[in-house]
Amino acid sequence: MSSTITSSDDTYVTNPARSSILFQAFPGLYFYLRMFSLVFRASRKARKKQFLQQEWIQSSLAIIRHMETVDCRFFVEGKKNFIGLEGPCVFVGNHMSTLETFALGAIIRPHRPVTFVIKDSLVRYPVFKHIMLSRDPIVVSRRNPRQDLKVVMEQGMDRLSRGMSVIVFPQSVRTVNFEPSGFNSIGVKLARKAGVPVVPLALKTDAWSMGWPFLDFGRIRPERFIHFSFGRPMHIQGNGKKEHLETINFISTRLAGWQKISALG
């Protein structure tokens, strides 16, 4: 087990420790105050073109540490499946909450350059937009699938040709319940065109729950364990249907297993 999530080890597990009574009573208050402070500082740097790769890693790691401070526990496995890859890849995963957008910088970026395919609303958010734009993302509308495919193919090829891996969440909306029917094959299509491998990514991040009326700012739920699991890389053969189905199966299997663990707890 590693003491830092940025190590080269295959797995990371939060060292369990009980927070103070105050943090236990108000985990969201503690977390959001520090999260907003961190975002404002990072945004200032991004506007000045000073939010570089190491700053991204450290701010992502700080988010993880703030979650751990209020007793949230992270379980990361399968990092060896992408650490040793030569060249870029396409990470294809389910999308559950705001947390993965923050945390993956600390999990993946220490090992390889990476960016996201993101919805256009993220580059319109006050303050936060500067951080996202500094990551050279691929921006899609989530409203016109044909146009989104064109954008991902063109800009994804550009990023991959520059040695930058791409994280794709092929869902129109974030959801706690994984629906394979709504999980499109855009990530596999990009990997096939670029001739790079797909790395499946299953995640469970509903400890940062969805809120109302602001979707991104829900309750912090320390009792819900946080999981990131990376599958073995797959080179696309033929039309990619087999690899797409294997990615769906990987995510479904991992989520079902984590659900059983939660039920036992």
C-alpha positions as a printed NumPy array, in Angstrom:
array([[  0.   ,   0.   ,   0.   ],
       [  1.319,   3.415,  -0.893],
       [  1.203,   6.467,   1.309],
       [  0.558,   8.702,  -1.694],
       [ -1.835,   8.271,  -4.561],
       [  0.759,   9.528,  -7.023],
       [  3.149,   6.622,  -6.506],
       [  3.969,   4.005,  -9.133],
       [  2.285,   1.264,  -7.109],
       [ -0.63 ,  -0.62 ,  -8.65 ],
       [ -3.063,   0.102,  -5.828],
       [ -3.884,   2.818,  -3.329],
       [ -6.108,   2.512,  -0.261],
       [ -6.863,   5.329,   2.146],
       [ -5.45 ,   4.718,   5.588],
       [ -8.598,   4.605,   7.764],
       [ -8.639,   7.213,  10.493],
       [-11.502,   8.839,  12.327],
       [-11.898,  12.571,  11.842],
       [-12.876,  14.997,  14.565],
       [-16.453,  15.068,  15.813],
       [-16.964,  18.407,  14.036],
       [-15.852,  16.999,  10.676],
       [-18.033,  13.938,  11.197],
       [-21.054,  16.152,  11.87 ],
       [-20.445,  18.572,   8.972],
       [-18.273,  16.87 ,   6.322],
       [-19.729,  18.943,   3.497],
       [-19.055,  22.253,   5.233],
       [-15.399,  21.373,   5.802],
       [-14.918,  19.979,   2.308],
       [-16.658,  22.653,   0.25 ],
       [-14.963,  25.542,   2.048],
       [-11.579,  24.058,   1.195],
       [-12.58 ,  22.944,  -2.269],
       [-13.804,  26.412,  -3.251],
       [-10.669,  28.004,  -1.829],
       [ -8.523,  25.615,  -3.84 ],
       [-10.525,  26.223,  -7.038],
       [-10.221,  30.006,  -6.714],
       [ -6.443,  29.775,  -6.255],
       [ -6.084,  27.386,  -9.185],
       [ -8.283,  29.579, -11.377],
       [ -6.111,  32.627, -10.704],
       [ -3.057,  30.653, -11.774],
       [ -4.838,  29.328, -14.846],
       [ -5.811,  32.842, -15.985],
       [ -2.125,  33.766, -15.763],
       [ -1.097,  30.591, -17.655],
       [  0.601,  29.333, -14.481],
       [ -1.603,  26.317, -13.743],
       [  0.83 ,  23.775, -15.126],
       [  0.91 ,  19.991, -14.905],
       [  2.434,  19.787, -11.437],
       [ -0.057,  22.338, -10.115],
       [ -2.88 ,  20.213, -11.521],
       [ -1.545,  17.077,  -9.845],
       [ -1.151,  18.819,  -6.499],
       [ -4.599,  20.428,  -6.57 ],
       [ -6.21 ,  17.103,  -7.516],
       [ -4.332,  15.41 ,  -4.715],
       [ -5.502,  18.128,  -2.308],
       [ -9.136,  17.353,  -3.207],
       [ -8.53 ,  13.686,  -2.389],
       [ -6.863,  14.597,   0.904],
       [ -9.762,  16.883,   1.894],
       [-12.195,  14.034,   1.189],
       [-10.065,  11.7  ,   3.296],
       [ -9.997,  14.221,   6.141],
       [-13.771,  13.779,   6.561],
       [-13.387,   9.966,   6.54 ],
       [-14.013,   9.275,   2.855],
       [-11.996,   6.243,   1.761],
       [-10.435,   5.749,  -1.673],
       [ -9.678,   2.381,  -3.251],
       [ -7.671,   2.592,  -6.481],
       [ -6.619,  -0.552,  -8.343],
       [ -5.192,  -1.577, -11.693],
       [ -2.826,   1.346, -12.232],
       [ -0.276,  -1.086, -13.654],
       [ -2.592,  -1.476, -16.633],
       [ -1.68 ,   1.972, -17.884],
       [  1.564,   2.892, -16.111],
       [  3.611,   0.584, -18.319],
       [  1.952,   1.482, -21.619],
       [  4.128,   2.903, -24.343],
       [  2.421,   5.866, -25.912],
       [ -1.027,   7.336, -25.257],
       [ -4.323,   5.527, -24.712],
       [ -8.038,   6.249, -24.415],
       [ -9.559,   5.772, -20.967],
       [-13.248,   4.86 , -21.252],
       [-15.266,   4.991, -18.046],
       [-18.646,   5.526, -16.465],
       [-19.489,   8.968, -15.084],
       [-21.032,   9.195, -11.624],
       [-20.189,  12.51 ,  -9.952],
       [-18.063,  15.642,  -9.949],
       [-15.343,  13.831,  -8.016],
       [-13.752,  11.97 , -10.926],
       [-13.17 ,  15.227, -12.798],
       [-11.193,  16.49 ,  -9.808],
       [ -9.446,  13.284,  -8.699],
       [ -8.173,  11.709, -11.924],
       [ -5.5  ,  14.356, -12.299],
       [ -3.757,  12.931,  -9.237],
       [ -4.28 ,   9.311, -10.286],
       [ -3.347,   9.368, -13.982],
       [ -1.354,  12.526, -14.708],
       [  1.777,  11.593, -12.674],
       [  2.281,   8.743, -15.148],
       [  1.229,  10.251, -18.496],
       [ -0.125,  13.447, -20.066],
       [ -3.905,  13.292, -20.184],
       [ -6.976,  15.397, -20.898],
       [-10.762,  14.994, -20.868],
       [-13.646,  14.996, -23.265],
       [-15.985,  17.387, -21.441],
       [-19.398,  18.986, -21.941],
       [-19.411,  22.628, -22.968],
       [-21.099,  23.787, -19.751],
       [-17.832,  23.136, -17.87 ],
       [-16.049,  25.803, -19.882],
       [-18.805,  28.302, -19.112],
       [-18.704,  27.932, -15.326],
       [-17.419,  31.081, -13.613],
       [-13.949,  30.553, -12.164],
       [-13.772,  26.802, -12.874],
       [-13.748,  27.313, -16.647],
       [-10.201,  28.677, -16.54 ],
       [ -8.953,  25.476, -14.911],
       [-10.681,  23.236, -17.433],
       [ -9.469,  25.239, -20.424],
       [ -5.902,  25.018, -19.132],
       [ -6.088,  21.215, -19.555],
       [ -6.566,  21.506, -23.343],
       [ -9.842,  19.549, -23.227],
       [-12.037,  18.28 , -26.05 ],
       [-15.335,  20.131, -25.682],
       [-18.647,  18.622, -26.854],
       [-22.252,  19.772, -26.597],
       [-23.951,  16.477, -25.555],
       [-26.834,  17.679, -27.721],
       [-25.763,  16.73 , -31.248],
       [-24.227,  13.224, -31.326],
       [-23.102,  13.525, -34.954],
       [-21.273,  16.793, -34.319],
       [-19.834,  15.505, -31.031],
       [-18.414,  12.462, -32.822],
       [-16.755,  14.701, -35.4  ],
       [-15.23 ,  16.906, -32.691],
       [-13.943,  13.94 , -30.677],
       [-12.455,  12.264, -33.733],
       [-10.686,  15.384, -34.978],
       [ -9.519,  16.847, -31.681],
       [ -8.932,  13.446, -30.095],
       [ -6.6  ,  12.492, -32.941],
       [ -4.749,  15.76 , -32.402],
       [ -4.267,  15.149, -28.665],
       [ -3.259,  11.517, -29.122],
       [ -0.801,  12.404, -31.896],
       [  0.886,  14.724, -29.4  ],
       [  1.266,  11.887, -26.882],
       [ -1.669,  12.977, -24.704],
       [ -4.057,  10.297, -23.463],
       [ -7.781,  11.051, -23.467],
       [-10.428,  10.327, -20.803],
       [-13.908,   9.723, -22.244],
       [-17.16 ,   9.328, -20.297],
       [-19.536,   8.06 , -23.031],
       [-22.759,   8.992, -21.236],
       [-25.056,  11.932, -21.869],
       [-25.549,  12.494, -18.121],
       [-23.942,  11.457, -14.866],
       [-25.771,   8.649, -13.115],
       [-25.302,   6.437, -10.077],
       [-27.022,   3.519, -11.832],
       [-24.978,   2.394, -14.813],
       [-27.083,   1.957, -17.955],
       [-25.221,   0.101, -20.743],
       [-27.827,   1.205, -23.288],
       [-26.777,   4.826, -22.733],
       [-23.057,   4.083, -22.932],
       [-21.977,   4.855, -26.486],
       [-18.863,   3.627, -28.311],
       [-17.257,   7.001, -29.049],
       [-14.139,   6.174, -27.009],
       [-13.593,   2.884, -28.798],
       [-14.083,   4.6  , -32.166],
       [-11.434,   7.177, -31.291],
       [ -8.981,   4.505, -30.14 ],
       [ -9.587,   2.491, -33.299],
       [ -8.981,   5.467, -35.576],
       [ -5.835,   6.499, -33.71 ],
       [ -4.479,   2.957, -33.362],
       [ -4.08 ,   3.242, -29.596],
       [ -5.388,   0.959, -26.832],
       [ -8.521,   1.436, -24.751],
       [ -8.198,   1.192, -20.974],
       [-11.561,   0.521, -19.257],
       [-12.23 ,   2.58 , -16.147],
       [-14.89 ,   1.64 , -13.601],
       [-15.58 ,   4.107, -10.841],
       [-17.898,   4.598,  -7.892],
       [-17.79 ,   8.172,  -6.638],
       [-21.213,   8.826,  -5.143],
       [-19.592,   9.811,  -1.84 ],
       [-19.757,  13.221,  -3.543],
       [-23.461,  13.014,  -4.251],
       [-25.472,  14.99 ,  -6.765],
       [-27.3  ,  17.98 ,  -5.371],
       [-30.34 ,  20.099,  -6.017],
       [-30.767,  22.679,  -7.423],
       [-27.019,  22.674,  -8.118],
       [-26.114,  19.234,  -9.441],
       [-22.399,  19.54 ,  -8.686],
       [-22.76 ,  20.386,  -4.999],
       [-24.51 ,  17.563,  -3.198],
       [-23.903,  15.979,   0.195],
       [-20.536,  14.488,   1.074],
       [-21.244,  10.904,   2.173],
       [-18.18 ,   9.371,   3.937],
       [-20.02 ,   6.073,   4.469],
       [-19.883,   5.438,   0.705],
       [-16.502,   4.054,  -0.333],
       [-14.835,   5.591,  -3.404],
       [-13.504,   3.193,  -6.046],
       [-11.42 ,   3.572,  -9.196],
       [-10.514,   0.402, -11.111],
       [ -8.525,   0.296, -14.357],
       [ -8.856,  -2.696, -16.665],
       [ -6.3  ,  -4.249, -18.978],
       [ -5.545,  -2.285, -22.151],
       [ -7.256,  -3.549, -25.305],
       [ -6.125,  -2.935, -28.865],
       [ -9.134,  -2.57 , -31.124],
       [ -9.752,  -5.43 , -33.509],
       [-12.229,  -5.111, -36.374],
       [-15.081,  -2.694, -35.762],
       [-14.458,  -2.455, -32.011],
       [-17.778,  -3.973, -30.946],
       [-16.06 ,  -6.698, -28.922],
       [-13.898,  -4.209, -27.024],
       [-16.889,  -1.957, -26.393],
       [-18.835,  -4.859, -24.876],
       [-15.835,  -5.897, -22.79 ],
       [-15.577,  -2.354, -21.428],
       [-19.261,  -2.386, -20.486],
       [-18.864,  -5.795, -18.842],
       [-15.809,  -4.616, -16.882],
       [-17.685,  -1.603, -15.519],
       [-20.863,  -3.553, -14.762],
       [-18.96 ,  -6.321, -12.957],
       [-16.949,  -3.913, -10.827],
       [-20.004,  -1.873,  -9.858],
       [-21.949,  -5.015,  -8.921],
       [-19.074,  -6.181,  -6.732],
       [-18.777,  -2.846,  -4.963],
       [-22.521,  -2.781,  -4.409],
       [-22.332,  -6.163,  -2.668],
       [-19.549,  -4.876,  -0.421],
       [-21.659,  -1.836,   0.477],
       [-24.648,  -4.037,   1.263],
       [-22.562,  -6.24 ,   3.553],
       [-21.251,  -3.159,   5.326]])
